[in-house]
Amino acid sequence: MIIGVPKEIKNNENRVGVTPAGVVELVRNGHTVYVQSTAGEGSGFTDDMYEGAGATILPTIEDVYSIAEMIIKVKEPIESEYSLIKEDQLLFTYFHFASYEPLTHAMIKQKAVCLAYETVERADRSLPLLVPMSEVAGRMSIQEGAKYLEKPLKGRGILLGGVPGVRPAKVMILGGGVVGTNAAKMAAGMGADVTILDTNLARLRYLDDVMPANVNTFMSNEYNIRELLSTHDLIIGAVLIPGAKAPHLITRDMLKDMRPGTVVVDVAVDQGGCIETCKPTTHENPTYIIDDVVHYCVANMPGAVPYTSTLALTNATLPYAIQLANKGWKQACADSNELKLGLNVVQGKVVYKGVAEAFNLDYTPVESVL
Ligand SMILES: NC(=O)c1ccc[n+]([C@@H]2O[C@H](COP(=O)([O-])OP(=O)(O)OC[C@H]3O[C@@H](n4cnc5c(N)ncnc54)[C@H](O)[C@@H]3O)[C@@H](O)[C@H]2O)c1
């Protein structure tokens, strides 16, 4: 199959859909890979590295879209890319269709085959192509939180790990899923005093078993959250209720219970945030202050560490990309329920129920397009 890797053109997106290591694997499987010039630059991969791996470099994005049968990228196509997409072309990338109606209509119009990373789903209902970004964001939340706790950045001026004779910072993590667990590992490793709250008792039992001694677990409810707020220095929002907005576990009136310089990193900002006063920020302007509480609410945290994020993402996507290239999308999706659930829009038809419902569009069962 002919595979194309365009350069991401969405603002501040430095990741790339395939690494040189991925090119080696695709070529070994008999495929031809075209990479747009400088596509890997933001992640530290030069054109020479791609050529050395067996890819051919093409100068423009138009060249890549016009030659490829399958496009592998990271973010959803943006307006200027819509017209480059060809009928029957397979696009394997994040789409997040339900959050942007014009994209859905554009993909219907172009009659492309859109296989969305975010809806590829395992039998245990986990989302293997979202997990890597949650791992990155969870680990990063502690790094960012520790930084904003510094006094010059308006924090409480407390060192996460303390020093001999001085207590470490207290870190409270709302939600013990992928983000929360990765945050807890980092905070615990730095010597902080960590508390994870979750509503899922089985999950708390598991975390209690595997976490080090400086991590405690607590049932998540309003009473417990209010009790902990006044004594904790760094709060991480890591809650997810699939398919719903994040619940506001910390309401505006609770901010007054927190000490000046407390830092909140609301990783769940992309689902509305679990702190009522959360509004999305960017890497250029990551924080704002309300009632002396520092809010960090960057919606695309992994974007700040493109080297790690690209490798983490492509480690997860490549095995699926190889299946799609080796078998063609129809056979690969017929053979793998995980991949089949990734199909959202196929040759003008919406085949993912959630997307059809979001915009009141006709729904076509995915089986009928295979
Ligand atoms: N900002 C970013 O850059 C970024 C990056 C990656 C992920 N995220 C977001 O982070 C959030 C968490 O993702 P995840 O992969 O960890 O999800 P996950 O499903 O692995 O974990 C969510 C956890 O929240 C728990 N939960 C649900 N309701 C709760 C409540 N009332 N109190 C406490 N816990 C509760 C669940 O039991 C679960 O353990 C999601 O909104 C995700 O989209 C953001």
The ligand as an ORCA input file, in Angstrom:
! r2SCAN-3c Opt
* xyz 0 1
  N      -5.405     17.950     29.106
  C      -4.809     17.037     28.371
  O      -3.878     17.309     27.630
  C      -5.265     15.612     28.472
  C      -4.462     14.572     27.971
  C      -4.904     13.246     28.151
  C      -6.121     12.985     28.795
  N      -6.878     14.032     29.248
  C      -8.150     13.844     29.976
  O      -7.906     13.388     31.305
  C      -9.114     12.818     31.803
  C      -8.812     11.493     32.512
  O      -8.410     10.529     31.546
  P      -8.018      9.026     31.941
  O      -7.429      8.427     30.710
  O      -7.267      9.003     33.197
  O      -9.456      8.387     32.196
  P      -9.737      7.001     32.969
  O     -11.071      6.541     32.476
  O      -8.570      6.089     32.864
  O      -9.864      7.435     34.511
  C     -10.902      8.235     34.998
  C     -11.119      7.868     36.449
  O     -12.048      8.832     36.999
  C     -12.776      8.107     37.982
  N     -13.968      8.875     38.397
  C     -15.174      8.995     37.787
  N     -15.975      9.777     38.517
  C     -15.257     10.182     39.609
  C     -15.528     11.007     40.735
  N     -16.721     11.596     40.903
  N     -14.541     11.186     41.648
  C     -13.320     10.603     41.496
  N     -13.024      9.807     40.455
  C     -13.974      9.597     39.533
  C     -13.081      6.786     37.306
  O     -13.508      5.807     38.252
  C     -11.727      6.475     36.664
  O     -10.914      5.713     37.525
  C     -10.028     12.668     30.579
  O     -10.951     13.739     30.563
  C      -9.077     12.781     29.417
  O      -9.712     13.224     28.232
  C      -6.472     15.330     29.084
*
